[in-house]
Amino acid sequence: MKKLFENFRNFINEVKNLVCPPATQDLELNTKNRDAAVQAEHIQYGPLNVDEPGDYWQNIAQAWNTTEEAARKSLCGNCVAFDISPRMKECMPGETSDKDGELGYCWMHHFKCHSARSCRTWAKGGPINKDSKSEEWQSKSPFGKKDDLKEA
């Protein structure tokens, strides 16, 4: 019985440490992190307007040494770091989907990102759609605990 209570106490402490990523709650921080991802040569988050992408897909295809068609399939929406788990949806500010896709959280670059966009650090394997996987990513994050809410 003692072990059962100890395990339950540990579980409660873990749950208390899981918080919404700061950028999902702070517009200024989210904008700062997103703008940094747009400007960083190694990230290049975009395109700004998914309806008028300009030469974004051509440029990213060239950077990846692939075709534009292949690059257009490498989206935030299917990236390993794109979090649309139920718990993350609770962190989002209201309605987060439109005709082009939905808003999720990027664990690589710490901002709310849109599923129809991409970046140069895209990695196959997503999205994150289970709370357990979201919690795993948060545990590896620099702000993963309630006592340390500053972003990297």
N, C-alpha and C positions, 0 to 999 in steps of 0.2 A: 504494500500500500504506500509505503514511504517513497519507493521508486516511482510509482504512478504520479504522486503529487510533485515530485521533483521534475519529472518529464513535462508535466502540465505547466509548471512554473517556467521552465525553459522555453516552452512553446509560446507562452504569453509574452515573455521578454523579447523573443524574436519578432513577433507580430508588432510589438510596440516600436521596434526599430525600423520597420518598413514604412517609409514616408513617400509622399509624392516627390519626384525630382524637383528641385528648386525652380528650374526653368519652366516647369508646367504651371507654377504658381506666381511667377514674377515676370511680367511682360518685358521689363527693361533688361533683365538677365537673359531671357530667351532671345530677345532681339540682338543683344550683344554677341551671344554665342552663334546665332544664325548668321549674322553679318560677317563674323570672323570666318565661318565655314564657306561663305560665298567668296570672300577675298583670298583665302589661303590657297596658294598655288597647288598644294598637294591634295586639297579637298574639292574646291570648285563646285559647291552645292548649287543646283539649278535644275532646269532653267527657271528664271524669274517668273515668266508667264508660260504656263504649259500649253496654252493655245497658240502662242507665237514664240516658239523657242529660239528663233534666229539660228545661229550656227552652233548652238550649245551641243547638240548631239553629234555633229560632225567633229567638233573639237574633242569631245570626250572619246569618241571612237578612235580618233587619231592617237590620243594619249594611251589608249588601251591596245592599240595596234589591232583593231577589229573593224567590223563593218558598222555603219550607222544603224542598220536594222538590229544587229546584236546589241549595240549600246542602248537602244531604246527599250530593250527588254530587261535591262539591268536597273531596276527602279528601287527606290526606298521601300516600296510596298513588298518587295521580295528579298530585301536585305536581311542578313542575320541579326543586325542590331536594331531593326525597326520594331518597336513595341506597341502592339495594339491589344494587349491582354485586357481582360475585364478590369483588373485593378488599375491599369494605366488609363483606360477610358474614363474611370472615375476621377482621375487627376486632371482631365481635360476640361476646358472652360465652355461647357455647353455643347451644342451641335458641332460635330467635327468632320462631317462628310459633305461632299458635293458631287456633281456629275462626273468629276475626274478621279475621285478617290476619297481618301480619308486622312485625317491628321493622326500621327502617332508620335512616339518619342524615340529619338536617336540616342542610343547608349554610347555610340562612338564619339559623338560631338556635342552631346548634351543640349539639345534644343528640340522643340516640336517641329517635325518635318512632315511634308505631304507625300503620300504614297506614289504620286505621279512624277515626283522629281527623282534626282539621283545625285551621286557625287563620285569622285575618283576613288574613294575608299570603300565603295560598294563591295559587299561580299555575299556570295550565294548562301542561302539557307534559311531565309526568313519567310514570313514575319514571325515575331514572337507573339503567340496568341494564347499562351497559358500562363496563369499567374506564377506557377512554380518556376518557369523559365525566366520570367520578368524579375522575380526575386533573386534568382541566381545572378543575373546581370547586375542588379543593384548591389548585391553583396561584393561585387568586384569593383564597383564604382568608387571614385575618390570621395563621394559624399554619402556613401551607402548607409550611414548610420544617422539616427536622429540628432545626435550630439554634434555632428559635423555637416552642416548644411551648406557649406560653401562649394561652389563649382570649381572644377580644375581650370 
